[in-house]
């Protein structure tokens, strides 16, 4: 996953003392997002009843400087916790210096395709969740599903850009080069540099256009049905219940509490708990020692939807990474050594080696790579998503397991490969298969269709 250590709270800009509408939050303690704020601390009330959060003062604001090395970037399929800093362009880099191909280390298990947009196929005979839920899902906006990943067209000033809705990223970013000249209006930064925090005017994510803070990146190397203009991370998406329908290529932002439990269950959905890992209240995030016993005190886990999974009786927490494209190896799952060991201990025959699919990932340390070993799940076993009641919500016997073994020289890059607790990252094809998901940070749950 992608994580930004300077992150504070909302991406809300204060102009002339008035708080302008903007969604966005981030984990504290070096977890996610980016610093925001002008002179004078103010309170920014999150939309739809979200708890107010302090906007950091101008002294904390990066003022256009490149962010500090990120604890977490887009590890393999984007790991959470702390991950490779390869997503962060070098300080002072220009757009020509770093491209999307070299800026992160997600394994190339699914390069975005350039063909027609992908859409999910609902389970045969299943209830159509959107039809059953009706208006409670909130305001609708069309999506483009490209490379199994959801892109939302967002107005930025007088133009629009396709932003990847990435629940595996704890901060949001923009590729200014994706817009026709003169491009979006920015301030407080050198927009020719990558990895700097800019104030971007007229940004409208399910709200009136307003200034927000976005980190500059270059996505020219990402091919697909759309030209990627940026990433919408959980700094924006953790403040309200959002429904992502791959089957209907739509995204909905709820008002207030959104759909109630009874309505969601009647629509054929069940809840996966993400308590302590995904919330509109940053104070509700668990201590980082929850996943890594060696972590320093005072840190929190990244604000990423993370739910219980199980393989052959062994359990782990798994990050739901909508930005992890696994088109070439569908149903890909990254696991760390702790989860691998737990699976083998519970059932020595549960995993079948597939050496031909092994990968080597770049890390945040130049010249140091990370080996990733591939395994199939043996017959009779499966990757299982476990719901809040302990029942199996969905079962995937055909998942491919990639075991991350972070070398000691790259431990500083972080990522689930360095966690001591069993952990995993789940790729995009799972969500396409599910068809519709409801990400609810207000109750720290993710609702998925039962199968």
C-alpha positions as a Python dict, from the first residue, in 0.01 Angstrom:
ca = {
    (1, 'X'): (0, 0, 0),
    (2, 'X'): (101, 366, -24),
    (3, 'X'): (159, 560, 292),
    (4, 'X'): (285, 907, 363),
    (5, 'X'): (458, 967, 697),
    (6, 'X'): (393, 1339, 724),
    (7, 'X'): (22, 1293, 707),
    (8, 'X'): (-194, 1465, 950),
    (9, 'X'): (-562, 1510, 894),
    (10, 'X'): (-807, 1646, 638),
    (11, 'X'): (-709, 1790, 303),
    (12, 'X'): (-917, 2095, 380),
    (13, 'X'): (-786, 2438, 291),
    (14, 'X'): (-896, 2744, 483),
    (15, 'X'): (-937, 3062, 282),
    (16, 'X'): (-1031, 3394, 442),
    (17, 'X'): (-1119, 3207, 760),
    (18, 'X'): (-1392, 3000, 594),
    (19, 'X'): (-1364, 2623, 583),
    (20, 'X'): (-1428, 2514, 227),
    (21, 'X'): (-1589, 2178, 163),
    (22, 'X'): (-1344, 1898, 97),
    (23, 'X'): (-1336, 1535, 199),
    (24, 'X'): (-1021, 1377, 327),
    (25, 'X'): (-844, 1252, 633),
    (26, 'X'): (-542, 1065, 727),
    (27, 'X'): (-392, 854, 993),
    (28, 'X'): (-183, 1019, 1255),
    (29, 'X'): (155, 914, 1381),
    (30, 'X'): (315, 898, 1040),
    (31, 'X'): (50, 681, 890),
    (32, 'X'): (-114, 828, 591),
    (33, 'X'): (-188, 1117, 368),
    (34, 'X'): (-17, 1449, 383),
    (35, 'X'): (8, 1756, 599),
    (36, 'X'): (-255, 2018, 548),
    (37, 'X'): (-329, 2358, 689),
    (38, 'X'): (-257, 2725, 672),
    (39, 'X'): (-167, 2968, 948),
    (40, 'X'): (-394, 2919, 1244),
    (41, 'X'): (-534, 2586, 1354),
    (42, 'X'): (-901, 2541, 1276),
    (43, 'X'): (-1144, 2257, 1300),
    (44, 'X'): (-1272, 2090, 989),
    (45, 'X'): (-1593, 1902, 1032),
    (46, 'X'): (-1602, 1585, 829),
    (47, 'X'): (-1905, 1545, 603),
    (48, 'X'): (-2215, 1366, 710),
    (49, 'X'): (-2155, 1374, 1080),
    (50, 'X'): (-1790, 1271, 1082),
    (51, 'X'): (-1601, 1391, 1386),
    (52, 'X'): (-1431, 1729, 1347),
    (53, 'X'): (-1056, 1715, 1309),
    (54, 'X'): (-791, 1979, 1356),
    (55, 'X'): (-623, 2108, 1045),
    (56, 'X'): (-251, 2145, 1122),
    (57, 'X'): (-111, 2494, 1138),
    (58, 'X'): (95, 2651, 866),
    (59, 'X'): (411, 2561, 1054),
    (60, 'X'): (341, 2195, 986),
    (61, 'X'): (261, 2240, 621),
    (62, 'X'): (525, 2107, 377),
    (63, 'X'): (519, 2437, 184),
    (64, 'X'): (604, 2265, -139),
    (65, 'X'): (894, 2057, -10),
    (66, 'X'): (915, 1698, -121),
    (67, 'X'): (763, 1463, 134),
    (68, 'X'): (987, 1270, 366),
    (69, 'X'): (1051, 908, 265),
    (70, 'X'): (728, 719, 296),
    (71, 'X'): (691, 435, 537),
    (72, 'X'): (473, 266, 287),
    (73, 'X'): (437, 286, -82),
    (74, 'X'): (277, 48, -326),
    (75, 'X'): (430, -270, -213),
    (76, 'X'): (370, -556, -433),
    (77, 'X'): (19, -539, -468),
    (78, 'X'): (34, -259, -221),
    (79, 'X'): (104, -358, 126),
    (80, 'X'): (-10, -168, 414),
    (81, 'X'): (150, -81, 729),
    (82, 'X'): (470, 55, 610),
    (83, 'X'): (588, -4, 267),
    (84, 'X'): (847, 75, 11),
    (85, 'X'): (916, 437, -52),
    (86, 'X'): (959, 386, -422),
    (87, 'X'): (632, 567, -486),
    (88, 'X'): (788, 883, -355),
    (89, 'X'): (992, 1048, -630),
    (90, 'X'): (1339, 1164, -529),
    (91, 'X'): (1354, 1507, -374),
    (92, 'X'): (1359, 1765, -648),
    (93, 'X'): (1286, 1517, -923),
    (94, 'X'): (1126, 1657, -1233),
    (95, 'X'): (844, 1494, -1423),
    (96, 'X'): (1088, 1350, -1671),
    (97, 'X'): (1298, 1186, -1398),
    (98, 'X'): (1041, 945, -1262),
    (99, 'X'): (760, 761, -1434),
    (100, 'X'): (490, 541, -1299),
    (101, 'X'): (684, 236, -1416),
    (102, 'X'): (973, 308, -1183),
    (103, 'X'): (797, 494, -906),
    (104, 'X'): (657, 194, -723),
    (105, 'X'): (716, -172, -660),
    (106, 'X'): (389, -349, -711),
    (107, 'X'): (476, -673, -890),
    (108, 'X'): (385, -681, -1255),
    (109, 'X'): (126, -952, -1206),
    (110, 'X'): (-130, -753, -1393),
    (111, 'X'): (-33, -463, -1611),
    (112, 'X'): (-334, -244, -1683),
    (113, 'X'): (-485, -333, -2014),
    (114, 'X'): (-560, -92, -2293),
    (115, 'X'): (-873, -266, -2403),
    (116, 'X'): (-1236, -216, -2318),
    (117, 'X'): (-1320, -139, -1956),
    (118, 'X'): (-1365, -441, -1732),
    (119, 'X'): (-1689, -493, -1545),
    (120, 'X'): (-1782, -733, -1271),
    (121, 'X'): (-2026, -1012, -1334),
    (122, 'X'): (-2283, -1066, -1057),
    (123, 'X'): (-2317, -1416, -915),
    (124, 'X'): (-2587, -1614, -1093),
    (125, 'X'): (-2919, -1580, -917),
    (126, 'X'): (-2783, -1325, -670),
    (127, 'X'): (-2976, -1020, -554),
    (128, 'X'): (-2874, -699, -729),
    (129, 'X'): (-2746, -499, -428),
    (130, 'X'): (-2794, -159, -591),
    (131, 'X'): (-3151, -230, -690),
    (132, 'X'): (-3227, -359, -343),
    (133, 'X'): (-3060, -72, -157),
    (134, 'X'): (-3207, 214, -356),
    (135, 'X'): (-3143, 574, -252),
    (136, 'X'): (-2961, 505, 77),
    (137, 'X'): (-2633, 446, -109),
    (138, 'X'): (-2625, 818, -183),
    (139, 'X'): (-2505, 1031, -472),
    (140, 'X'): (-2400, 841, -784),
    (141, 'X'): (-2108, 896, -1020),
    (142, 'X'): (-1997, 680, -1314),
    (143, 'X'): (-1678, 476, -1295),
    (144, 'X'): (-1445, 346, -1561),
    (145, 'X'): (-1311, 1, -1471),
    (146, 'X'): (-970, -31, -1635),
    (147, 'X'): (-723, -306, -1557),
    (148, 'X'): (-980, -419, -1297),
    (149, 'X'): (-930, -90, -1114),
    (150, 'X'): (-1199, 177, -1057),
    (151, 'X'): (-1142, 526, -1197),
    (152, 'X'): (-1360, 823, -1106),
    (153, 'X'): (-1379, 1134, -1325),
    (154, 'X'): (-1315, 1427, -1090),
    (155, 'X'): (-1356, 1794, -1176),
    (156, 'X'): (-1039, 1994, -1116),
    (157, 'X'): (-1108, 2354, -1202),
    (158, 'X'): (-1243, 2374, -1556),
    (159, 'X'): (-1114, 2028, -1648),
    (160, 'X'): (-1171, 1670, -1540),
    (161, 'X'): (-930, 1387, -1472),
    (162, 'X'): (-957, 1012, -1413),
    (163, 'X'): (-852, 937, -1055),
    (164, 'X'): (-790, 582, -936),
    (165, 'X'): (-1003, 500, -633),
    (166, 'X'): (-730, 327, -434),
    (167, 'X'): (-823, 198, -90),
    (168, 'X'): (-466, 72, -61),
    (169, 'X'): (-331, 428, -58),
    (170, 'X'): (-352, 647, 250),
    (171, 'X'): (-292, 971, 62),
    (172, 'X'): (-409, 1126, -264),
    (173, 'X'): (-208, 1257, -554),
    (174, 'X'): (-230, 1425, -893),
    (175, 'X'): (-45, 1406, -1224),
    (176, 'X'): (-56, 1765, -1342),
    (177, 'X'): (71, 1653, -1681),
    (178, 'X'): (-252, 1461, -1741),
    (179, 'X'): (-440, 1790, -1793),
    (180, 'X'): (-439, 2014, -2098),
    (181, 'X'): (-242, 2341, -2060),
    (182, 'X'): (-254, 2550, -1855),
    (183, 'X'): (-372, 2271, -1627),
    (184, 'X'): (-504, 2293, -1271),
    (185, 'X'): (-428, 2601, -1066),
    (186, 'X'): (-176, 2523, -793),
    (187, 'X'): (3, 2715, -522),
    (188, 'X'): (249, 2659, -238),
    (189, 'X'): (475, 2431, -442),
    (190, 'X'): (694, 2394, -748),
    (191, 'X'): (453, 2202, -975),
    (192, 'X'): (737, 2084, -1201),
    (193, 'X'): (871, 1866, -919),
    (194, 'X'): (739, 1525, -821),
    (195, 'X'): (664, 1424, -467),
    (196, 'X'): (573, 1774, -350),
    (197, 'X'): (251, 1877, -180),
    (198, 'X'): (56, 2134, -378),
    (199, 'X'): (-261, 2325, -306),
    (200, 'X'): (-486, 2236, -601),
    (201, 'X'): (-783, 2462, -662),
    (202, 'X'): (-1133, 2361, -769),
    (203, 'X'): (-1119, 1993, -670),
    (204, 'X'): (-1465, 1838, -648),
    (205, 'X'): (-1496, 1491, -496),
    (206, 'X'): (-1866, 1450, -415),
    (207, 'X'): (-1860, 1810, -290),
    (208, 'X'): (-1846, 2167, -413),
    (209, 'X'): (-1516, 2260, -582),
    (210, 'X'): (-1257, 2370, -326),
    (211, 'X'): (-881, 2380, -270),
    (212, 'X'): (-721, 2057, -149),
    (213, 'X'): (-368, 1932, -92),
    (214, 'X'): (-240, 1669, -335),
    (215, 'X'): (103, 1517, -387),
    (216, 'X'): (246, 1544, -739),
    (217, 'X'): (314, 1218, -924),
    (218, 'X'): (361, 1096, -1281),
    (219, 'X'): (131, 824, -1413),
    (220, 'X'): (227, 835, -1780),
    (221, 'X'): (354, 478, -1757),
    (222, 'X'): (13, 345, -1657),
    (223, 'X'): (-168, 216, -1964),
    (224, 'X'): (-537, 145, -1978),
    (225, 'X'): (-875, 267, -2093),
    (226, 'X'): (-814, 608, -1934),
    (227, 'X'): (-522, 843, -1879),
    (228, 'X'): (-467, 826, -1505),
    (229, 'X'): (-468, 1175, -1358),
    (230, 'X'): (-423, 1088, -994),
    (231, 'X'): (-513, 871, -699),
    (232, 'X'): (-795, 909, -448),
    (233, 'X'): (-670, 760, -123),
    (234, 'X'): (-835, 698, 210),
    (235, 'X'): (-769, 1057, 314),
    (236, 'X'): (-1077, 1128, 98),
    (237, 'X'): (-1264, 798, 114),
    (238, 'X'): (-1250, 737, 490),
    (239, 'X'): (-1502, 1007, 579),
    (240, 'X'): (-1824, 861, 443),
    (241, 'X'): (-1974, 530, 339),
    (242, 'X'): (-1889, 465, -24),
    (243, 'X'): (-2034, 196, -246),
    (244, 'X'): (-1823, 77, -538),
    (245, 'X'): (-2013, -122, -798),
    (246, 'X'): (-1786, -295, -1046),
    (247, 'X'): (-2088, -469, -1195),
    (248, 'X'): (-2263, -140, -1279),
    (249, 'X'): (-1949, 76, -1310),
    (250, 'X'): (-2077, 326, -1056),
    (251, 'X'): (-1963, 480, -728),
    (252, 'X'): (-2193, 619, -459),
    (253, 'X'): (-2120, 847, -165),
    (254, 'X'): (-2372, 826, 117),
    (255, 'X'): (-2501, 1105, 333),
    (256, 'X'): (-2526, 1058, 706),
    (257, 'X'): (-2501, 696, 814),
    (258, 'X'): (-2592, 561, 472),
    (259, 'X'): (-2772, 228, 443),
    (260, 'X'): (-2868, 48, 763),
    (261, 'X'): (-2761, -305, 851),
    (262, 'X'): (-3102, -454, 782),
    (263, 'X'): (-3113, -302, 433),
    (264, 'X'): (-2760, -420, 355),
    (265, 'X'): (-2835, -774, 469),
    (266, 'X'): (-3159, -777, 269),
    (267, 'X'): (-2953, -680, -34),
    (268, 'X'): (-2751, -1001, 7),
    (269, 'X'): (-2447, -840, 172),
    (270, 'X'): (-2257, -939, 483),
    (271, 'X'): (-2016, -734, 691),
    (272, 'X'): (-1642, -790, 721),
    (273, 'X'): (-1497, -618, 1026),
    (274, 'X'): (-1222, -364, 976),
    (275, 'X'): (-1221, -241, 1335),
    (276, 'X'): (-894, -79, 1432),
    (277, 'X'): (-779, -55, 1070),
    (278, 'X'): (-1026, 161, 878),
    (279, 'X'): (-1219, 448, 1030),
    (280, 'X'): (-1334, 807, 989),
    (281, 'X'): (-1196, 856, 1343),
    (282, 'X'): (-818, 842, 1326),
    (283, 'X'): (-801, 788, 1699),
    (284, 'X'): (-973, 453, 1649),
    (285, 'X'): (-679, 309, 1455),
    (286, 'X'): (-487, 36, 1635),
    (287, 'X'): (-131, 68, 1756),
    (288, 'X'): (122, -51, 1502),
    (289, 'X'): (242, -311, 1751),
    (290, 'X'): (-85, -490, 1669),
    (291, 'X'): (76, -609, 1346),
    (292, 'X'): (445, -571, 1422),
    (293, 'X'): (574, -652, 1769),
    (294, 'X'): (901, -474, 1690),
    (295, 'X'): (736, -141, 1601),
    (296, 'X'): (816, 173, 1794),
    (297, 'X'): (559, 306, 2035),
    (298, 'X'): (329, 584, 1921),
    (299, 'X'): (266, 462, 1568),
    (300, 'X'): (-67, 352, 1427),
    (301, 'X'): (-163, 109, 1155),
    (302, 'X'): (-244, 264, 817),
    (303, 'X'): (-601, 370, 756),
    (304, 'X'): (-676, 96, 502),
    (305, 'X'): (-971, -146, 494),
    (306, 'X'): (-824, -458, 652),
    (307, 'X'): (-1039, -765, 717),
    (308, 'X'): (-1007, -1122, 849),
    (309, 'X'): (-914, -1398, 605),
    (310, 'X'): (-835, -1764, 648),
    (311, 'X'): (-647, -2035, 457),
    (312, 'X'): (-651, -2396, 578),
    (313, 'X'): (-756, -2284, 925),
    (314, 'X'): (-480, -2024, 960),
    (315, 'X'): (-605, -1666, 1005),
    (316, 'X'): (-464, -1327, 911),
    (317, 'X'): (-564, -967, 852),
    (318, 'X'): (-584, -872, 484),
    (319, 'X'): (-576, -529, 328),
    (320, 'X'): (-831, -469, 52),
    (321, 'X'): (-629, -294, -217),
    (322, 'X'): (-842, -173, -506),
    (323, 'X'): (-529, -37, -673),
    (324, 'X'): (-356, -376, -701),
    (325, 'X'): (-416, -491, -1059),
    (326, 'X'): (-373, -865, -1101),
    (327, 'X'): (-499, -906, -1457),
    (328, 'X'): (-221, -1147, -1553),
    (329, 'X'): (-260, -1369, -1245),
    (330, 'X'): (-622, -1334, -1130),
    (331, 'X'): (-706, -1374, -764),
    (332, 'X'): (-357, -1282, -646),
    (333, 'X'): (-289, -1246, -276),
    (334, 'X'): (31, -1123, -114),
    (335, 'X'): (108, -1283, 222),
    (336, 'X'): (394, -1234, 463),
    (337, 'X'): (619, -1503, 607),
    (338, 'X'): (417, -1512, 929),
    (339, 'X'): (96, -1602, 744),
    (340, 'X'): (277, -1853, 524),
    (341, 'X'): (423, -2022, 831),
    (342, 'X'): (83, -2031, 1000),
    (343, 'X'): (-76, -2194, 695),
    (344, 'X'): (193, -2460, 667),
    (345, 'X'): (180, -2528, 1040),
    (346, 'X'): (-198, -2573, 1027),
    (347, 'X'): (-193, -2786, 712),
    (348, 'X'): (146, -2880, 559),
    (349, 'X'): (-16, -2975, 228),
    (350, 'X'): (-226, -2663, 187),
    (351, 'X'): (7, -2481, -53),
    (352, 'X'): (155, -2610, -379),
    (353, 'X'): (472, -2446, -507),
    (354, 'X'): (448, -2264, -844),
    (355, 'X'): (804, -2149, -905),
    (356, 'X'): (733, -2035, -1260),
    (357, 'X'): (525, -1750, -1120),
    (358, 'X'): (788, -1623, -874),
    (359, 'X'): (858, -1250, -883),
    (360, 'X'): (1132, -1012, -779),
    (361, 'X'): (1020, -672, -653),
    (362, 'X'): (1212, -349, -629),
    (363, 'X'): (1236, -190, -285),
    (364, 'X'): (1304, 157, -153),
    (365, 'X'): (1672, 64, -129),
    (366, 'X'): (1854, 102, -460),
    (367, 'X'): (1999, -229, -571),
    (368, 'X'): (1803, -437, -320),
    (369, 'X'): (1521, -655, -450),
    (370, 'X'): (1258, -860, -268),
    (371, 'X'): (1185, -1218, -375),
    (372, 'X'): (821, -1324, -392),
    (373, 'X'): (738, -1695, -404),
    (374, 'X'): (421, -1819, -576),
    (375, 'X'): (194, -2095, -449),
    (376, 'X'): (-138, -2243, -554),
    (377, 'X'): (-390, -2353, -293),
    (378, 'X'): (-425, -2731, -280),
    (379, 'X'): (-760, -2895, -360),
    (380, 'X'): (-1010, -2885, -77),
    (381, 'X'): (-872, -2560, 66),
    (382, 'X'): (-940, -2197, -18),
    (383, 'X'): (-882, -1836, 71),
    (384, 'X'): (-1182, -1745, 284),
    (385, 'X'): (-1315, -1402, 377),
    (386, 'X'): (-1455, -1425, 729),
    (387, 'X'): (-1751, -1207, 826),
    (388, 'X'): (-1825, -1036, 1157),
    (389, 'X'): (-2011, -1344, 1284),
    (390, 'X'): (-1717, -1574, 1208),
    (391, 'X'): (-1887, -1731, 905),
    (392, 'X'): (-1733, -1765, 560),
    (393, 'X'): (-1853, -1475, 347),
    (394, 'X'): (-1676, -1576, 29),
    (395, 'X'): (-1444, -1862, -68),
    (396, 'X'): (-1172, -1862, -338),
    (397, 'X'): (-1004, -2200, -399),
    (398, 'X'): (-827, -2068, -709),
    (399, 'X'): (-637, -1786, -537),
    (400, 'X'): (-264, -1761, -606),
    (401, 'X'): (-54, -1691, -297),
    (402, 'X'): (260, -1476, -325),
    (403, 'X'): (488, -1498, -22),
    (404, 'X'): (685, -1182, 47),
    (405, 'X'): (1022, -1225, 216),
    (406, 'X'): (1163, -878, 272),
    (407, 'X'): (1545, -887, 290),
    (408, 'X'): (1705, -734, 602),
    (409, 'X'): (1856, -452, 395),
    (410, 'X'): (1505, -341, 295),
    (411, 'X'): (1332, -375, 631),
    (412, 'X'): (1337, 1, 663),
    (413, 'X'): (1101, 16, 366),
    (414, 'X'): (836, -156, 576),
    (415, 'X'): (537, -338, 434),
    (416, 'X'): (358, -654, 540),
    (417, 'X'): (675, -845, 455),
    (418, 'X'): (824, -699, 773),
    (419, 'X'): (521, -751, 997),
    (420, 'X'): (540, -1015, 1268),
    (421, 'X'): (164, -1085, 1265),
    (422, 'X'): (11, -1290, 980),
    (423, 'X'): (-101, -1049, 709),
    (424, 'X'): (-209, -1037, 346),
    (425, 'X'): (-300, -803, 61),
    (426, 'X'): (-591, -881, -170),
    (427, 'X'): (-585, -778, -536),
    (428, 'X'): (-843, -617, -763),
    (429, 'X'): (-988, -924, -935),
    (430, 'X'): (-1158, -1026, -610),
    (431, 'X'): (-1361, -705, -606),
    (432, 'X'): (-1455, -738, -971),
    (433, 'X'): (-1578, -1087, -887),
    (434, 'X'): (-1774, -958, -586),
    (435, 'X'): (-1944, -699, -804),
    (436, 'X'): (-2044, -452, -531),
    (437, 'X'): (-1871, -349, -208),
    (438, 'X'): (-1975, -98, 57),
    (439, 'X'): (-1678, 60, 239),
    (440, 'X'): (-1814, 203, 564),
    (441, 'X'): (-1553, 388, 773),
    (442, 'X'): (-1825, 515, 1010),
    (443, 'X'): (-1873, 162, 1147),
    (444, 'X'): (-1535, 21, 1037),
    (445, 'X'): (-1686, -247, 816),
    (446, 'X'): (-1679, -356, 453),
    (447, 'X'): (-1995, -515, 316),
    (448, 'X'): (-1963, -777, 41),
    (449, 'X'): (-2207, -1013, -134),
    (450, 'X'): (-2238, -1352, 33),
    (451, 'X'): (-2129, -1653, -170),
}
